[in-house]
Each structure stands twice: as C-alpha cells, then as structure tokens.
C-alpha cells in the first residue's frame, strides 16, 4: 500500500510538469517500414538475462554488402529504461493502451523511421532499414522483460551495455560493426559503452546525455532543484506502472527472466522486491562526490580516455535537464585522446534532439522547422555511421573535416575546429567585495562592467571559471553566481551559472555552465551573487556571507568568426531573464577594461606563421548537407 501511494505521488508530480531525465515518451508501434521485429534474450556479464527488441531489414542481412568489405547489417544499439513492455506506456501516465500492441518502441522514430533523400530529388524516400541497418533496443536490467534490479547507472548497467554491444556485433546477421544511439538516459548508457569500450563498438551518436550520476543531481555539493529528489522514484515508477506489471503478468513466457527487478514478478504473479530502489533513494541524498555510490557512476575518467570510438555529440547550453556542463566532462577528454574522431553540435537550445521538429513537422532543409535552429542532423549522423560502420567516404564536409557546428544566442551558426577553440584568451572580470544572506530568497548584489563600445563587440565561448574568496561562520553556506548579458533596458539574460556549497572560509574555484554569447554594443557584463537560483535547492544557514572579492575568467576568441553555416535562433536561447536590482557595483575602465577585446580577422599571414584556422578548412557559406 505504501508503495502504491508513493507511485501515485510521483505520478502527480510528473503530470504537474516535473522535469525529468527521460526527455520523451516511448510508445508501442508496429514494426518500422522495411523491417521485421523479434524478441531476443542474452546474458549480461554477471548472468543477468537482458531483453532486446531486434529490428532487421525485411530482406534480411545476408545480401548486405559494405564498402569496408564486410557483409551483414551494420547495427545500431540503444539501451535504457524506456523500451520494454509497459515502460512509459502505463495508462496512469497517459501514454496509450494498457498492453503494447507490438514489441517495437517508437522512442527514436525521428531517426529510425526518417526518410532520407537518397536520389537527390528533395524528397525523402529510404529509411535506414531499407539501407540495410539493424537496430537493437535493449531493456536495462530491472526494466521491461530484462532481469536484475534497476541499477541507475551502476556497475551492473555498465556491464549490460558492454554485453549488449558485443552480443549485437557477434550475431550472424551483423557485420561486426556496432554504433550506438540515444538521448538523455540512453545517452548515459552510451557513455557507459565508451567507458567499457567493447570490441565491436565503432561509433556513437550521443544526444544531451547524462555523463556522471552525481552531476545530474548536484553541482559542487549543491542539490539541483527539488524535483531531482524523486528522479530514482520516477524510474522505479516506469516499472511499477499498471501497464508494465500487466504486460509481464500476461506474458509469463516472454517475461520469465523479469522476476528479480523492482517491478518484476515471481512465478506466483507477486511484485518483486523494491529493495534496490529504496537503497538508491537513500544513496542519492549524499552530497559528497567521493561517496562510493557516486564514484561508481562517475564515467568521466574512463569514457574520456577512450581513443578508439568515433563520437558525435549534441548538447544545448540551456538544457536544465541533463545540465550542459555534463557533456564536457567526457568531451574534453575525448578531444584530447581521440581528436580526429570527436565532433559535436553545440548551441543555445534546451533538452532536445538534433532532429526534433517545431510544430510537429518540418520541410527538408528549412532551418526554422527544427527546434535547434538548423536542419541536417539526421543526414550528418547517418553519414557518421556510414563511414565508421560501413567504410563509406564522408559525404558532408563537416564530418570529413571533423568540425564542430556551434550556434550563438543570436542564432548565428559557424564551424569550429574544436570547442572551445584553439585561439581563446581569457578575460578576467573582477568580482566586487560584498555580502549576502544565505536564506530561502535571493538577496545578493551585482558587479557590472562598462557598456561595450560600438566596434568593440566580442564573443564568449565555453565555460567561464569563477574564483571567490569568502568568509563564513557556519559550515555549508550556499553560493550562487550568475554571469549575465545586461541589455541597455536593464534586462539581464543569463550566459552561465554555477553554485557551490561552501564548507568553510577560504578560496574556491569552479566553472559555470557553458554558453556561446556575443556581447553587443551598449550591453554590459554582469555577475550576480546570491544564495538561490530556480535551478538549485536552497539549504539556508541564515548567516551573512562575506565575499572578499574574486574573478570571473571568460574564454574570448582572438579571431573574428565567419558565420559560414546557415541556421536560425532557437526558442530557448536563455534559461533565465532577470532585472538588475538591489545592490550593484559599477566597475570603471580602470578596474576592468573591455575596450580592447574586439577580435581581429584571421589572415594569410597567420596561416603562414603556422597559426591554425580556428574554424577549420571549411569553405563557403552554404549548408554542407545540400
């Protein structure tokens, strides 16, 4: 009864608009055109039996030949809590019938059923199954028809992803080359794949991923807003939903392995133990990053060290779900260890895929039809997979040149050889001394620069670094710092933010969320210090916090950027708008001079001097996928 009441509470939170990591429902759908879907089970590394939905081309894989000399289907694997019988499909969540009418999830229909224009007539005609791809969608342990206990990114789930990739790559219908696909939680499982580095894994398309279990709930000891306290409850609910239990109990033969998971049932039809779910709910309340539970789920060192797999990321800088600082925890390592095979789309959008459409539709090549403000994600992603799984030459220059495609808050798109770029210098803005009270309400102060002069516009690109010197009398004061673009009207738009739970007096250094921002003439830089933010959970100590000063160090490119890609502004360019109010300190040019920050053009003389073009060798101002 208590479990049922908890489930109902979580349902009410979700229907009230709680932000969760899922980022999209998975509903049952018939087999995609050109494919036949069957069920399969295979063991994970510890013997836990995992369930998969396997979609193969209707024509089979025996006659599929690839440019790299292999025969058989190149294979795409997705693994997560969203695919299996009943998951995210319960009537309590409003996602369709009680029982699935087919075993295929349409979570990634935006790519798996997308019609590519293979005959260059401007119209879509062929999907990936008709091209000879196979797709395997795997239930994480403890979900759907997989056995085991929901692991929320732990060692069990990590070994599951390795097992899934190696199983798919070793089937007789496979050519042995596996790529992965996912977003959010099933982006997290892809990062697990990078950390485990199974032999068959060749490429990954990772969209808005969780990277680090701690980072999805905390930043520097500060818990993200209160909704994140029920995240593990939410994932438990997927498997406790009425439709999930009904699907398992009505299909005992297919569900024979789902007897130990949190919503699994035993042979007598009784619910399984929720012990692992209860343990997770307790563990996630620990704000100590060094706690064993978080260390087990910190994939950054191993995944970032991967020098073998070709990785294509996308992440929005206004994503309040899987926070944008998450992706750089692995991306920076990959660009150091595998720079020739790592690229991304970055820009001012929220928790969406590169192929999400505005208003439920799009015109091919119409940038305004796409939520991120640019067409071509599906085409470039397929080109990436075709190259690494089939051995085909790249079709699109951005892939061939391994370039990042970046968007600023004005909707301008450009290429970058890497991100942040090779030519950044750092602008150190002083933080004025002051005080604030650590309470439930914001009551801090502002540091403001002089306005940007005409002709002196500059760009901020990537993560800023904040250093503060603070005095406190009670441990664990909460510090919030927000970097703003302050418009002439007095309205402020957030560029980046960060928080810190201060254990004792001293100096602390940490980074903000990334942003890509053009500081326009007449605008000011503003840095606000306070105790709360809409994206943080306050823990007021009631004390006065004294900030003795500090700096905000911002990466500023030296060279002018050519806006050499087409695209438009997104609808979610800034998470938070505020008004400059309360105590403020105006910096003079003697204290903080921003008059000499304007970038200079990249010239032939720079090239002759051996300075690489920060935008790569891409030429032209047309879209690369036309």
N, C-alpha and C positions, 0 to 999 in steps of 0.2 A: 504494500500500500504506500509506504514512504517513497519507494522508487517511482511509482506511478505519479505521485504528487510532484516529485521533483521534475519528472518529464513534462507534466502539464505546465509547470512554472517556466521551464526552458522554452516550451512552445510559445507561451505568451510573450516571452522576451523576444523571440525571433519574429513573431508576427507584428511586434511593436516596432520593428526596424533595427534590431541589434545588428551591428557589423560583425561578420564572422569571416573566417579564412576561406570558406568554400568558394565564394565568388561565382555562383551559378549552379542551378539545379541540374540533376541528371534524371531524365525521364526515359521510360522504356520506349523503344521504337522498333519498327521492323528492320530487317537486315538492310543496310545501305545498298543502293543500286550497284549491281555488278559484284555483289559479294554473297557469301553464304556463311552464316554464323553458327558455330557449335561451341559447346562447353568443354573445358578440359580441367584436369586437376594435376598438380605436381607438387613435390615436397620442397619446402624451404631447407635451409642449411641445418636446422635443428629437427627436421622431420615434420614440422607443421605443414599440413596439406593446404595448398592455396588453390583458389578457383579463378579461372580466366574465361572471358568471352573471346573467342578467336574468330576473326573475320578474314576469310581467304577469298581471293578472286573466284568468281563463279567458274571461270575457265580453268581454275587450278594454277599451280605454280610450276609444274613440270616443264612447260614451254617458255617460261620467263627467262630471257637471257639479258645479261647486263654488260655494260661497257667495260667493266673490270674483269671480264672473263668468267664470272660466276654464273651459275644457273640457279633458279629458285627465286622466291619472293624476298626482296628486302623487307625488313619487318620493323614496325613501329610499336613500342611498348609504352603503355600508360599504367600506373599503379596508384591506387588510392582508395579512400573510403566511399567513393561516390558511384561505383559501377554496379555493385552486386544486387541480388534480389532484394527489392524493397528499400534500399538505401536512398534517402532523399525522395522517396516516392510515396511515403505514407499519406493517407488522406488527412491526417492531422496537420500536415504541412501544406496541404493543398496542391500536391504535385501529382494528381491523376488517380487512377484506379487503385484499389487495394492490392491487386495482383498484377504483375507485369504480363503484358500480352506477347512479349518476346524477350529474349535474353540480351539484347543489344542496348547499351546506353547511348543516348544521343548527346552526351556531355560535350563532345568535341565534333559535333556535326558541322560546325563552322569551318573545319578543315577537312575532316574525313569525308564529307559529302560535298565539298566545294567543287564546282565545275571549272576546271582550268581551260584556258583558251589555247588548245594545242594546235589549232590550224590557223591562228593569227587572223581570224575574221572579226575579232572584237566581241565574240560571244563565247560563253563557257560551253564546253562540250564533253569533257572527260574528267572523271574523278580518280582518286589515287588507286582504287581497287581495279578500275579498268586499265590503269597503267601497270598493274602487276604487283602492287604493295599488299602486304598482310598487316593486320592490326591486332594486337593482343591487349585487352583491357583486364587488368588483374585486380581482384578484391584484396585490399590489405588484410593482414591477419586480424581476426576478430570481427570482420565485416562480411556482409553478404553470405556467400557459401564457403568462405575460407574458414579454416580452423584457427585455433590460437586465441590470444587475448589482445584486444586493442592496445597498441604499444606507443602511440603518439610520438613517432619519430625515433624510438629507441633502437637498441641493437637488433631486436627481432625484426623490426620493419626494415632496417638497413640490410639484413641478410636476405629478406624477402625480395628486395629489388634486385640484388645480385642474382638470386635464384631465377627470378622471372626473366631477366635478360639472357642468362645462359640457357634456360630452357627454350626460349623462343629461338635463339640463334642456333640451337642444335637439332631442331626438328627437320625432318626430311623435306618439308616444303620450303624451308628457309635457305637463303643463300649464305647464311652465317654472319651477315652484317645487320646489326640492330641499331636503330635510333630510338630516342625517347621523346615523348611529347607530354606536356602538362602545364597547368597553371595553378598557382596558389599551393594547396596541399599536395597535389600531384606534380607540382613543380618541386616541392620539397623532396619527394621520393626520387626525382631525377638527380637532385644534388647528392642524395644517398648513393645513387649509381656512380656518380663521379668519385665519391669517397671510396667506394668498394672497387671500382674500376674492373668490372668483369671482362673476360677476354673477348666477348662478342660485341661489346659496346663501342660504337664508332662515332656517334654524333648525338647531340641533344638540342632540343628546342625548348628553352625554359622561359616561361612567362610569369612575371610577378610572383616569384617563388617565396616560400618560407625558406630561410637558409639555416637558421640557428634557433632551436626551440626557445632559448632564453630571450632572444631578440624579438620574438613575436609577442611576448608578454611584458618585457621590461626593457628599459634603456638606462644604463648606469645606476641600477638599483631602484629606479622609479617605475612603478607599475603603470602600464598604459591604462586608458580609461576603464571604468568598472565593468563594462561589457566583456572584457577579456577574462574576467574571473570565471565565466561559465563556458569558456571555449572547450575544455575537455568534456564538460557536461553535454555540450552540443553534439560532439562526435559520438558520445555514448547514445544520445537520442536517435541518431541515424539508425543505429542497430536495434534500438528498443522501440522504434516506431511500429504502430499496429501492422502496417503492411509488411515490414521486414519479418516480424515474428510469424505473421500469417503465411508469407511466402515459404519460409523454412518449414513450418509445421505441415504445410500442404504438399511439400515436395521432399519427403524424407529420404528418398533415394539420392536425389541431387544434393541434399544438404547433410549427408551422412558425416561430413567432416566438421560441420559447424556445431560442435557440441561443447566447446570449452570457452567460446568467446563471450563477451559481455551480454550479447543478446542471442547467443546461440541457444539451442535447446538440446536436452539429452534425449535418449531413446524413448522416454516416457512423456515427451512433449512439455517438460517443465523448463522455465527460463534458466539459463546458466548463471554462474556466479558473477556479480558485479565487482569482485574484489579488486581487479586491476584498475577499473575506472575510479573506485574510491581512493586507491593509492595515488593515482595521478592527481586527483583533485587536491590531495594534501600536499603532494610534492611541488606543484606549480605555485604554491603560495610562498615559497622560499625565494627571497630576492637576491640571494648570493649566487653570483655567476659560477663560483667554484664548487657549488653543491654538486654531488655526483650525478644527480638526475639531469642537470643542465649540461654537465661535461659530456655525458653520454650522447646528448643531442646537439652538440656543437660540431658541425661538419666542416667548419671553415678551414682548419689546418689541412685535413686530408683531401677535401674536394678541391681546394685552391692549389694544391700541389700536383694535380692531375696534369700531365704533359702529353696525354695520349688521345683524348677525346675532343672532337670539334664541337664547340659550344656556341649557340646563338641565343642571346638573352633579349628580353624586353622587360622594361620596368618603368612605371610612371613615378615622377617625383612628387606627385600629390596623392599617392596611394596611402590611405590611412589604415588599410587592412594589413597587407604584408608590407611593412614600413620600407621606404626606399633605401634607407641605409643598410638594409639586409643584403641586397644583391652585391654590394661592393665588398662584403666580407669574403666572397668567393671570387668575384670578377677580378679584383685586383691581383689575387694570386694566380689566376689563370692567364692574365695578360703578362705576368712576369714569367710564368713557366711554360706557357703554350701560346705565345703572342700571335703566331701565324694562323691559328685556328680558333680564335675567340673574337666574336663581334657582337654588336647589340644595337637595339633601338632604345634610346632614352629620350624622355621629354616630359612636358607638363601635363600629364594625364593621371587618372586615378586607377582603381583596381580593375583593369580591363585587359582583354587580349588585343593583340595587334590586328585581329580580324573582326572585332566587334563593330557592328554597324549602327549608325544613328537611325532612329525611327523605324527599325525593323527591316531596313533594306539599303541598297547602295547601287550605284552604277559603276561598272568596272572602270577604274581609272579616275573616278570622281572622288577627290580627296575629302570633300565635305560630307560624303556618305559614311566615312569611317570615324569612329569615336576618337582615335588617336590623332586624327587630322591628316592622315596620309594613307593612300592606297598602296597595295603591293606586298603586304606582309605575307600572305599565303604563297604568292609566287616566289618570293625570296626564300621563304622557309623550305618549300619544295625543292628549289634549286640547291639549297644547302644539303638536303638529304640525298638528292640525286647524285651529287658529287661524292659524298662520303660513303654512301651505301651502295651506289651502282657504278661509281667510277666515271660518271659523265663530266664533261667540261662544264665549268660555270657558264651560265647564260648571262647573268647580271654582273655588271662591273663592280658594284659594291661588295658582292661576295668574292669575286676574283681578287679584288684589291684588299679584302678583309677590313672594310671600313665600318666605323660606327656611324649610324644615322641619328642625329641629335636635333631636338626641337627646343626653341626657347619660348618664353611666355608670350611673345608677340605672334607666335605661330610660324616663325621662320625655321626652315629646315636646312641642314647642311651636313656635309660629311666631316668626320674627324678620323685621323689615322689611329688614334686611341683616345680613351676618355678616362679622366681628364687629360688634356692634351699635353704634348711634349713641350710646349712653349709657355707654360704658365709661370707667372711670377706671383708673389704673394703681397697683398695689400693688408697692412696691419692697422686696423681701426682701434683706437683706444676706447676702453670702457670706462666711463666716468665712475668715480667713487660715489657710493650712496648706501642707502639702507632700504630694506623692505621687511614686512612682517610675514612670517610663514603661517598663513591662515587658509581658510577654505576659499577666500575670494582674492582676486587679483588686486594688488595694491603697490605695484613696483614703480620703477622710474625708467626714463628713456635717455639714451645717448644719441644725438643727432649730428650728422655731418652738414657741411655747407652744401648748397644745391650744385648739381652737376652743371657746368657751363656748356653753352652751345659749342659743338665741335669737340667736346671732351667726353663724349659718351663711351662707356666701356662695358665689358661683359664679365659676369661672374659665372664660373662653370665648375660644378662639382661640389665637394663638401668643404665647408669652412671649418676652421679649428678655433675653438674658444679656450682661452686661459683665464682663470679668475683666481683672485686671492681673497679669501673670505674668513671672517671671524664669527664663530657661533658659540653659544653657551650650553646648548642641549644637542646631543647627537642626532643625526639623520634629518637635518633641515633639508627642505626641498628647494632646489634652484631650477628655474626655467629661464632660458634665454632664447629670444626670437629675433632673427635678422629680417628686417623689413626693407622694402622699397616704399618710401614715403612720397606720395604724389603731392603736387602743388596744392591740391584741395585739402590736404591734411589726412586723407585716407591712406592707410598703410596696407600693403599687400605682402604676405609672408613669403620670404625667399627660402628660409630654412630655420629649423628649430632644434633644440636639444634640451635635455633635463639631466639633473644629477642629484642623487641622494647623498648629501654631504655628511660624512661620519664625524668629522672633527675639523677644527680650524686648520687652514693651510691653503696650498695652491693646487689647483686641479686643471687638467687639460683634457678636452674631449671634442668630438666632431659634431657638427649639425647634420640634419638630413640634407641631401644634395639638392641643388637647384641649377637651372640654366636660365640666366636672367640678364637682360640688357638694361643697364641703368641709363635712362634717357635724360635729356637736358631738362633742368628745372626740378628734378627729383632728388631726394636726399636718401642717404643710407640711415637706417635707424636700428638700434639694438635695444630691445626692451628686456628688462629684468623683473621677474615676478615669481610667485610661488605656485601658480596653477596655469593650466592650459587645457583647452577642450579635449586634448588627446592624452591627458595624464590624470591619474587618480591622486587627489591630494591626501597627504598624511600630516595635517597641521601640528606643528610643535608649539605654535603660539609665540615663538621668540622673535626678536629683532635680529635679522641677519645683516651684518656689515660687510659690504663689498669694498675692499680697499683699492680696487682697480683691476685691470686686465686688458686683454686684446681679443679682437676677432680677426683672424687671419684668413683672407679670402683669396682663392685662386683666380687670377686675372690673366687671360691670354695676351701675349705680346703682339701677335699679328692680327690684322683685320680678317674677318671671316667672310668668304664668298657664300652667299645663300644659294648654293648650287643644286638644291633639291626642291621639288615642288611640295607643297603641303599647306595646311591651314591651322589656325588656332583651335585648341580643344576647348570644350565647355567647362573644364575643371582645371583651369590654369593655376589657380591658387586655392589652397585649402582654406585659408583664413584671411579675412579682411578685418581691419581694426581701425580705430581712430586714435591719433596721437593725443593722449590726455594725461592729466596728472603731472607729476614732477618730470622735468626734462632738462637736460644739459646740452647746450649747443656748442659743438666744437668749432673753433676758428681754424682757418687755413694754417695758422702757425702750429696748431695742435695736430691737425690731420688734413694734409693737402691732397686733394683728389683732382687737381688741375692738370696733372701730367700723366694720366692713366690711359689716354686715348691710344688705341692700337695703331700700328703702322702697317702698311701693305707688305706682303711677302713678295720679294723681288728676285730677279735672276741672280743678282749679286749675293743674296742669301743662299740660293741654291749652289752657286759657285763656291761659296765658303763652306759648303758641306752641311748647312742647316736644313734638316728635312722639312718638307712642306707639312705643316700640322694637319692639313686636310687630306693628305694622301695625294695620289696622282690622278684622281677622278677629274675628268674634264667635262664641261658642258653644264647647262642648267636645265636639262630635261630629266624626266623621271627615268631611272635606269631599267625599269621593267617594261617600257614600251618597245 
